[in-house]
Amino acid sequence: MASEGRKTRLIEQRKALPSGPGVYLFHNKKGDVIYVGKAKNLRSRVGGHFSNPVTRGAYEMVDAIESVEFLLVASETEALLAEQQFIKQYRPRFN
């Protein structure tokens, strides 16, 4: 089943995330960035999207995620600035 392979891949990608501050990008099947977020703890924050999608839009986004990319930075301030830049650059659907 294709969705099981996708699910397993996403679990592995989430486990590999560092626990430091940074920015994460969710990509869809085409490789397009569909969401950009920032985090004090990347592993915890990204995992939260999958364990507690509370709105219809959140479910739709989680279902569309094919891969997770991240950029580890030195501080929360750097994460905020990087997030703003990525949102301007990619104009993600779910931001």
MDAnalysis code that builds the backbone (N, CA, C; Angstrom):
import MDAnalysis as mda
import numpy as np

u = mda.Universe.empty(285, n_residues=95, atom_resindex=np.repeat(np.arange(95), 3), trajectory=True)
u.add_TopologyAttr("name", ["N", "CA", "C"] * 95)
u.add_TopologyAttr("resid", np.arange(1, 96))
u.add_TopologyAttr("resname", ["MET", "ALA", "SER", "GLU", "GLY", "ARG", "LYS", "THR", "ARG", "LEU", "ILE", "GLU", "GLN", "ARG", "LYS", "ALA", "LEU", "PRO", "SER", "GLY", "PRO", "GLY", "VAL", "TYR", "LEU", "PHE", "HIS", "ASN", "LYS", "LYS", "GLY", "ASP", "VAL", "ILE", "TYR", "VAL", "GLY", "LYS", "ALA", "LYS", "ASN", "LEU", "ARG", "SER", "ARG", "VAL", "GLY", "GLY", "HIS", "PHE", "SER", "ASN", "PRO", "VAL", "THR", "ARG", "GLY", "ALA", "TYR", "GLU", "MET", "VAL", "ASP", "ALA", "ILE", "GLU", "SER", "VAL", "GLU", "PHE", "LEU", "LEU", "VAL", "ALA", "SER", "GLU", "THR", "GLU", "ALA", "LEU", "LEU", "ALA", "GLU", "GLN", "GLN", "PHE", "ILE", "LYS", "GLN", "TYR", "ARG", "PRO", "ARG", "PHE", "ASN"])
u.atoms.positions = np.array([
    [0.844, -1.184, 0.000],
    [0.000, 0.000, 0.000],
    [0.889, 1.247, 0.000],
    [0.669, 2.154, -0.913],
    [1.501, 3.341, -1.064],
    [1.465, 4.232, 0.166],
    [0.298, 4.360, 0.791],
    [0.199, 5.243, 1.949],
    [0.987, 4.701, 3.136],
    [1.100, 3.382, 3.263],
    [1.900, 2.804, 4.350],
    [3.379, 3.129, 4.162],
    [3.866, 3.065, 2.925],
    [5.248, 3.427, 2.645],
    [5.511, 4.888, 2.938],
    [4.573, 5.733, 2.579],
    [4.675, 7.164, 2.855],
    [4.686, 7.408, 4.356],
    [3.789, 6.733, 5.062],
    [3.690, 6.888, 6.512],
    [4.989, 6.469, 7.195],
    [5.542, 5.346, 6.778],
    [6.802, 4.855, 7.342],
    [7.939, 5.835, 7.062],
    [7.993, 6.349, 5.846],
    [9.036, 7.307, 5.480],
    [8.938, 8.573, 6.327],
    [7.716, 9.072, 6.525],
    [7.536, 10.277, 7.334],
    [7.916, 10.037, 8.790],
    [7.601, 8.878, 9.314],
    [7.985, 8.540, 10.691],
    [9.503, 8.542, 10.822],
    [10.186, 7.949, 9.858],
    [11.653, 7.930, 9.885],
    [12.241, 9.335, 9.771],
    [11.658, 10.154, 8.906],
    [12.140, 11.535, 8.768],
    [11.938, 12.309, 10.071],
    [10.807, 12.112, 10.726],
    [10.541, 12.808, 11.993],
    [11.498, 12.355, 13.076],
    [11.792, 11.070, 13.141],
    [12.735, 10.554, 14.142],
    [14.133, 11.125, 13.942],
    [14.481, 11.433, 12.701],
    [15.820, 11.938, 12.390],
    [15.965, 13.442, 12.645],
    [14.869, 14.122, 12.941],
    [14.945, 15.563, 13.169],
    [15.707, 15.863, 14.459],
    [16.495, 16.922, 14.457],
    [17.192, 17.321, 15.682],
    [16.213, 17.976, 16.661],
    [16.636, 18.122, 17.906],
    [15.758, 18.728, 18.909],
    [16.077, 20.202, 19.136],
    [16.848, 20.798, 18.251],
    [17.189, 22.212, 18.382],
    [16.230, 23.111, 17.628],
    [16.491, 24.427, 17.663],
    [15.638, 25.381, 16.966],
    [15.849, 25.335, 15.459],
    [14.799, 25.654, 14.724],
    [14.942, 25.655, 13.277],
    [13.647, 25.914, 12.549],
    [13.724, 25.697, 11.256],
    [12.595, 25.870, 10.347],
    [12.363, 24.540, 9.651],
    [11.095, 24.192, 9.445],
    [10.770, 22.962, 8.725],
    [9.861, 23.286, 7.557],
    [10.026, 22.514, 6.492],
    [9.240, 22.687, 5.281],
    [8.578, 21.359, 4.951],
    [7.277, 21.372, 4.761],
    [6.552, 20.190, 4.331],
    [6.401, 20.271, 2.821],
    [6.698, 19.156, 2.143],
    [6.587, 19.073, 0.688],
    [5.483, 18.095, 0.316],
    [4.821, 18.354, -0.812],
    [3.814, 17.430, -1.325],
    [4.464, 16.452, -2.317],
    [3.647, 15.647, -2.985],
    [4.155, 14.651, -3.933],
    [4.975, 15.257, -5.062],
    [4.598, 16.457, -5.490],
    [5.311, 17.118, -6.581],
    [6.609, 17.778, -6.118],
    [6.821, 17.814, -4.811],
    [8.004, 18.476, -4.276],
    [7.778, 19.934, -3.926],
    [6.531, 20.402, -4.106],
    [6.206, 21.784, -3.769],
    [6.174, 21.963, -2.253],
    [6.627, 23.111, -1.783],
    [6.522, 23.431, -0.355],
    [5.077, 23.821, -0.078],
    [4.443, 23.100, 0.855],
    [3.045, 23.384, 1.174],
    [2.880, 24.035, 2.543],
    [3.931, 24.000, 3.367],
    [3.868, 24.634, 4.684],
    [5.278, 24.884, 5.182],
    [5.452, 26.045, 5.826],
    [6.722, 26.389, 6.464],
    [6.409, 26.727, 7.913],
    [7.184, 26.165, 8.825],
    [6.987, 26.460, 10.242],
    [8.314, 26.635, 10.941],
    [8.262, 27.223, 12.118],
    [9.465, 27.399, 12.926],
    [9.257, 26.660, 14.232],
    [10.364, 26.348, 14.904],
    [10.243, 25.599, 16.142],
    [11.422, 25.850, 17.065],
    [11.131, 25.811, 18.349],
    [12.173, 25.834, 19.363],
    [12.827, 24.443, 19.415],
    [11.996, 23.416, 19.203],
    [12.441, 22.028, 19.179],
    [11.816, 21.380, 17.938],
    [12.610, 21.212, 16.888],
    [12.079, 20.714, 15.610],
    [11.362, 19.376, 15.749],
    [11.995, 18.420, 16.410],
    [11.408, 17.080, 16.509],
    [10.034, 17.118, 17.176],
    [9.943, 17.850, 18.268],
    [8.692, 17.938, 19.004],
    [7.610, 18.662, 18.195],
    [7.965, 19.774, 17.601],
    [6.976, 20.579, 16.872],
    [6.448, 19.867, 15.637],
    [7.326, 19.280, 14.870],
    [6.887, 18.569, 13.660],
    [6.013, 17.379, 14.053],
    [6.410, 16.662, 15.082],
    [5.605, 15.537, 15.553],
    [4.208, 15.961, 15.968],
    [4.090, 17.167, 16.520],
    [2.793, 17.682, 16.942],
    [1.809, 17.836, 15.796],
    [2.298, 18.139, 14.617],
    [1.403, 18.261, 13.459],
    [0.726, 16.929, 13.153],
    [1.437, 15.848, 13.367],
    [0.919, 14.520, 13.023],
    [0.082, 13.910, 14.140],
    [0.374, 14.272, 15.382],
    [-0.339, 13.655, 16.489],
    [-1.605, 14.400, 16.866],
    [-1.742, 15.667, 16.450],
    [-2.898, 16.428, 16.877],
    [-3.383, 17.417, 15.823],
    [-3.747, 16.950, 14.624],
    [-4.322, 17.887, 13.648],
    [-5.758, 18.210, 14.069],
    [-6.016, 19.450, 14.472],
    [-7.299, 19.780, 15.100],
    [-8.358, 20.340, 14.161],
    [-7.957, 20.871, 13.030],
    [-8.953, 21.450, 12.123],
    [-8.975, 20.687, 10.806],
    [-9.994, 20.931, 10.039],
    [-10.112, 20.270, 8.733],
    [-8.900, 20.590, 7.866],
    [-8.478, 21.849, 7.862],
    [-7.309, 22.253, 7.082],
    [-6.048, 21.539, 7.519],
    [-5.920, 21.300, 8.825],
    [-4.743, 20.593, 9.333],
    [-4.725, 19.144, 8.854],
    [-5.884, 18.503, 8.849],
    [-5.970, 17.131, 8.342],
    [-5.603, 17.095, 6.862],
    [-6.112, 18.052, 6.119],
    [-5.831, 18.122, 4.684],
    [-4.332, 18.299, 4.446],
    [-3.700, 19.169, 5.225],
    [-2.266, 19.390, 5.076],
    [-1.477, 18.126, 5.411],
    [-1.781, 17.503, 6.535],
    [-1.063, 16.289, 6.944],
    [-1.202, 15.200, 5.890],
    [-2.386, 15.064, 5.305],
    [-2.592, 14.065, 4.256],
    [-1.766, 14.351, 3.007],
    [-1.438, 15.620, 2.781],
    [-0.693, 16.002, 1.574],
    [0.827, 15.944, 1.759],
    [1.288, 15.809, 2.992],
    [2.740, 15.824, 3.242],
    [3.384, 14.556, 2.716],
    [4.394, 14.746, 1.894],
    [5.142, 13.624, 1.337],
    [6.541, 13.547, 1.949],
    [7.107, 14.705, 2.308],
    [8.432, 14.714, 2.925],
    [8.608, 15.961, 3.779],
    [9.591, 15.884, 4.679],
    [9.901, 16.976, 5.592],
    [11.362, 17.365, 5.395],
    [11.587, 18.658, 5.249],
    [12.936, 19.209, 5.134],
    [13.109, 20.163, 6.313],
    [14.341, 20.336, 6.782],
    [14.541, 21.250, 7.892],
    [15.844, 22.015, 7.744],
    [15.897, 23.139, 8.449],
    [17.097, 23.951, 8.545],
    [17.316, 24.224, 10.018],
    [18.393, 23.712, 10.573],
    [18.738, 23.925, 11.972],
    [19.446, 25.268, 12.090],
    [19.037, 26.076, 13.064],
    [19.640, 27.391, 13.262],
    [20.091, 27.532, 14.716],
    [20.761, 28.644, 15.007],
    [21.340, 28.836, 16.329],
    [20.349, 29.350, 17.370],
    [19.264, 30.009, 16.939],
    [18.348, 30.602, 17.910],
    [16.927, 30.675, 17.356],
    [15.994, 30.935, 18.266],
    [14.602, 31.102, 17.855],
    [14.442, 32.330, 16.954],
    [15.232, 33.355, 17.212],
    [15.180, 34.565, 16.382],
    [15.574, 34.247, 14.945],
    [16.640, 33.482, 14.782],
    [17.048, 33.069, 13.431],
    [15.960, 32.232, 12.776],
    [15.314, 31.378, 13.547],
    [14.230, 30.547, 13.007],
    [13.085, 31.417, 12.510],
    [12.723, 32.446, 13.263],
    [11.654, 33.348, 12.854],
    [11.996, 34.061, 11.549],
    [13.218, 34.557, 11.451],
    [13.639, 35.250, 10.232],
    [13.673, 34.315, 9.031],
    [14.187, 33.104, 9.236],
    [14.240, 32.127, 8.147],
    [12.839, 31.724, 7.709],
    [11.941, 31.528, 8.674],
    [10.557, 31.170, 8.343],
    [9.931, 32.250, 7.464],
    [10.104, 33.508, 7.840],
    [9.542, 34.608, 7.053],
    [10.095, 34.605, 5.630],
    [11.388, 34.368, 5.492],
    [12.010, 34.343, 4.166],
    [11.462, 33.195, 3.310],
    [11.358, 32.012, 3.910],
    [10.841, 30.856, 3.165],
    [9.385, 31.060, 2.760],
    [8.581, 31.662, 3.630],
    [7.180, 31.913, 3.283],
    [7.094, 32.884, 2.108],
    [7.909, 33.927, 2.126],
    [7.929, 34.870, 0.999],
    [8.392, 34.187, -0.279],
    [9.394, 33.313, -0.152],
    [9.960, 32.646, -1.322],
    [9.004, 31.622, -1.925],
    [8.403, 30.784, -1.105],
    [7.600, 29.664, -1.605],
    [6.094, 29.918, -1.640],
    [5.592, 30.851, -0.852],
    [4.163, 31.118, -0.750],
    [3.363, 29.811, -0.577],
    [3.622, 29.086, 0.509],
    [2.995, 27.780, 0.701],
    [1.476, 27.868, 0.865],
    [0.816, 26.867, 0.392],
    [-0.643, 26.807, 0.391],
    [-1.237, 26.903, 1.798],
    [-0.616, 26.275, 2.778],
    [-1.206, 26.186, 4.110],
    [-0.691, 27.217, 5.105],
    [0.096, 28.190, 4.660],
    [0.575, 29.243, 5.572],
    [-0.360, 30.430, 5.539],
])
